Amino acid sequence: MALSKDLLEILVCPQCKGVIVPDEKHEKLICQACKLAYPVRDDIPVMLIDEALSLD
């Protein structure tokens, strides 16, 4: 199940408050500005900076 469009419209990066976009498989939400990827577990975005993975 993909994340709902309504949810994606209101979520922002917790670090910079910038736009986040899902990856192709909807397994991560990506912030290009911070170069961070927030995991999605059981269709629930984990929007914690400590849980984010670096894209570098």
N, C-alpha and C positions, 0 to 999 in steps of 0.2 A: 504494500500500500504506500503510495507516494504522499508526501506532505501536502496538506491542503493549500490552495492558492491564497486563501484568506490569511492563514497563519504566516506564510512566507512574506506577505505584504507588511505585516506588523513587526516581524522580527528584525533586529539590527544587531550588529556586532557589539558585544558588551564592552569591548575595550575602546573602540573609536566611535561607536554609534553610527557606523557606516553601513552601507548596503551589503547584504550577504546573499549568496546564490547557492542553490543546491548543485552537487555534482551530478553526473549523468545517472548514477544508480540511486540517488537520494540517500546515500550513506553518510554524507558530510555536508555541512553548510560552510561555504568558503567566503572569507573576507579578503579581497585582493589588496586592500589598503594596508592591512596588518600582516598579510601573508600567513593567516591562520585558518585552520579547518576545524570546525566544531563537529563532533560526532553526532550521529543520529542513532539512538538505540531503541529498538522496539517501537519505531515510528515516533519517538519523542526526542526532540533536539536537546542536547546537553549544552546549554549556553553558559558554561563556566570557563573563565579564562584559564584556570589551572588544568582543565581537561582538553583544551585545544591543542591541536598538533601543528607544528611549524611546517609551512610549505617549502622552506628553504632546504 
